[in-house]
Amino acid sequence: MKDLSKYIETLIVDTKLGGDCKVYYNGGDCYVIDLYVKDIGYNNDFVKLHVKELILDIINTYFPKGNVTCVVNVEILS
């Protein structure tokens, strides 16, 4: 599979979650998505879970389900 990390990063940045995003190609069909947010409102496990689900929904919208595997990390910047 071709490295689509910049394309995936663009999709996530367009959501305007209020943070920085880095996407790393991990080989095969696996990507690691690191989202760094500055808002204290994200410092809640429930909110982090929903942000991760939002990002995975975006990925599943643009790629057929199962074709791209992602690991999403949400980090709070202080």
MARSEMI-208864 format. One line per field, with one value per residue (C-alpha): x, y negated, z; residue in three letters. Coordinates in steps of 0.1 Angstrom, whole numbers, plus 2048, in hexadecimal, padded with zeros to 3 digits. Layout:
<nodes>
c1 = c(X / ...)
c2 = c(Y / ...)
c3 = c(Z / ...)
senu = c(ALA / ...)
</nodes>
This chain:
<nodes>
c1 = c(800 / 80B / 813 / 7F4 / 7FE / 7FD / 7DB / 7CD / 7DD / 7CB / 7AA / 7AE / 7BB / 79C / 786 / 795 / 797 / 7AE / 7CF / 7ED / 7EC / 808 / 802 / 81D / 81D / 825 / 827 / 80D / 7EB / 7F2 / 7F4 / 7FB / 7E8 / 7F4 / 7DD / 7EA / 7CF / 7D2 / 7AF / 7AB / 788 / 79A / 7A9 / 78E / 78E / 76A / 772 / 793 / 77F / 767 / 783 / 793 / 772 / 76D / 78F / 788 / 767 / 779 / 791 / 775 / 763 / 780 / 78D / 779 / 776 / 793 / 7AA / 7BC / 7C5 / 7CB / 7D7 / 7CB / 7DD / 7CE / 7E7 / 7DF / 7F9 / 7FD)
c2 = c(800 / 7DD / 7C5 / 7B0 / 79F / 77C / 781 / 78F / 772 / 75A / 76B / 768 / 744 / 73A / 744 / 726 / 738 / 71D / 72F / 73C / 75D / 774 / 794 / 7AF / 7CC / 7EB / 802 / 818 / 808 / 7FB / 7D6 / 7C5 / 7A5 / 78E / 771 / 756 / 73F / 720 / 71E / 72A / 738 / 755 / 760 / 779 / 79E / 79C / 77E / 78F / 7AE / 79A / 787 / 7A8 / 7B5 / 795 / 79A / 7BF / 7B5 / 79C / 7B8 / 7D0 / 7B6 / 7B1 / 7D5 / 7F5 / 803 / 81B / 80E / 7F6 / 7FE / 7E0 / 7DB / 7BA / 7A8 / 789 / 774 / 755 / 739 / 724)
c3 = c(800 / 7F8 / 815 / 81A / 83A / 82C / 81E / 83F / 851 / 83A / 841 / 867 / 866 / 852 / 870 / 883 / 8A5 / 8B1 / 8B2 / 89E / 88D / 882 / 86E / 86B / 852 / 865 / 847 / 836 / 83C / 85F / 869 / 88A / 890 / 8AB / 8B4 / 8CA / 8D8 / 8EE / 8FC / 920 / 916 / 905 / 926 / 92C / 923 / 916 / 8FF / 8F3 / 8EA / 8D5 / 8C4 / 8BB / 8AD / 899 / 889 / 882 / 872 / 85B / 851 / 84A / 835 / 81D / 81D / 81B / 83E / 846 / 82B / 843 / 867 / 87E / 8A1 / 8AF / 8CC / 8DB / 8F0 / 904 / 902 / 921)
senu = c(MET / LYS / ASP / LEU / SER / LYS / TYR / ILE / GLU / THR / LEU / ILE / VAL / ASP / THR / LYS / LEU / GLY / GLY / ASP / CYS / LYS / VAL / TYR / TYR / ASN / GLY / GLY / ASP / CYS / TYR / VAL / ILE / ASP / LEU / TYR / VAL / LYS / ASP / ILE / GLY / TYR / ASN / ASN / ASP / PHE / VAL / LYS / LEU / HIS / VAL / LYS / GLU / LEU / ILE / LEU / ASP / ILE / ILE / ASN / THR / TYR / PHE / PRO / LYS / GLY / ASN / VAL / THR / CYS / VAL / VAL / ASN / VAL / GLU / ILE / LEU / SER)
</nodes>
